[in-house]
Amino acid sequence: MASDGPTGPVYIAIDEGTTSTRAAAFDARGNIVSQSSKAFEQHFPRPGWVEHDAEEIFAAVCQTLADVLADPRAAKPAAVGITNQRETVVVWDRQTGKALAPAIVWQDRRTAQYCDALKAEGHEADLTARTGLLLDPYFTATKLRWLLEHVDGLKEKAAAGSIMAGTIDAYLAFKLTGQHVTDHSNASRTLLYNLDRGQWDEDLCALFGIQTSILPRIVDTAGPMGTIDQDLPGAGLPLTAIAGDQQAATIGQACLSAGSAKATYGTGCFLLVNTGRDIKRSKNRLLSTVLCQLNGERQFALEGSIFVAGSLIQWLRDGLGLIADAAETQALASSVDDNAGVVIVPALTGLGAPYWNPQARGAITGLTRGATRAHIVRAALEAQSYQTYDLVQAMAGDGQEVRSLRVDGGMVANAWLCQDLADVLGVPIERPKVIETTALGAALLARVGVGDASSVEEAASMWQLDASFSPAGDRSAIADRLAQWSDAVGRVNT
Ligand code: ADP
């Protein structure tokens, strides 16, 4: 059989995640034609601290990029886009580009006390009004402040203008092209970005002791941003897109009109609803965030983040030894008629939206002598539906109904989970053919940014359904389950 061969231009996504980085080449129909990934080390120097070596990440980006570009199926690269783990901060030397400290990762909680102190001083309401975010160590600003305060000489270098700072996208863009840029979707995660004005907020920078001169220029999510340096893989290729991972996934899921929603079930779960040109201000501790800025026009999203999703399944496997493989959960969950009253609250690292309780810890409730391994596994999957239900309820409380939900991420290979989501949420669940939506989103944006598609709608028009799950099941039984969940969450969220 003849192979497809290199037929047309490809768009390269650099998908820089929390545990690994990947390069993927997509053709104009949105199919992956080549990919390469490389894991990098996680550093946990103290409890609650999580660091990455930015130089190691850059080396992995270069290697995976070189791998893909060496593949004959990616013979005609047209443009490169970056999508990245958000909020994580890097500081580097303006001249040499060398990282001057470990990158502090989004999961890192070292600034919790500082956040509490700012809360006690009454800053949270103003911060939320300006940024759409909450006062939580999750976001970039307090991490950058920590570096400036604690890394020898860094503050002085900042004052002298000899350093640069930014989220991972800004660091990679600088290393690849020499341009110090970030896009609006990433900037909106820093606690330094004024959501109404679409620029760095001088007052917030002053509050955190950060000179705006060390921050990147904020550019459109798609468009010409720079050219890859001569001595790097992909030399001469244009960098034409930057987007935060969840925003890229939303675009990869073609959730382009107001009201459309996607949830990604990986290590954690992130649900984003496109709110169009409106900034929806949440009364239920959801985040208002920039989805993208294209041709100078911004679109916004409302976001709910769950910290523990697939990592609960990893814990069943590695912590409890209940399963040998994540994929076993589907057969185990369907081997029993119900959960036998067992509920798991997956607060292994605190509770995310809409609770935001970092002190909460997990629980398994409703155990009886009748409870088996299968009931516990089923409860672990059901917990994903309940956590999503809480987010959807919070969204509805903010006037943003979720009428159908597109899902992706490693967990949605599990059809039982997809069906349970449909049953519990009472809305259709749609699973796309390409579930690498984050990388796909970056590639679509890169294609728009280089001018090979006239709009993101055109670029994303090839989105294809793999399977749809319609709500079924008895509503009163679902109501009973939700009551069990609400009781169990109440016990840990104290
Ligand atoms: P990330 O991008 O956050 O590393 P992925 O999207 O690759 O995560 O998803 C991996 C997660 O999905 C793992 O935590 C794994 O436990 C879970 N997972 C993978 N397959 C299944 C499955 N069939 N059923 C339930 N969970 C699964």
Boltz pocket constraint, residues with backbone or C-beta under 6 A from the ligand:
constraints:
  - pocket:
      binder: B
      contacts: [[A, 17], [A, 19], [A, 265], [A, 266], [A, 267], [A, 268], [A, 309], [A, 310], [A, 311], [A, 312], [A, 313], [A, 314], [A, 326], [A, 327], [A, 328], [A, 329], [A, 330], [A, 409], [A, 410], [A, 411], [A, 412], [A, 413], [A, 414]]
      max_distance: 6.0
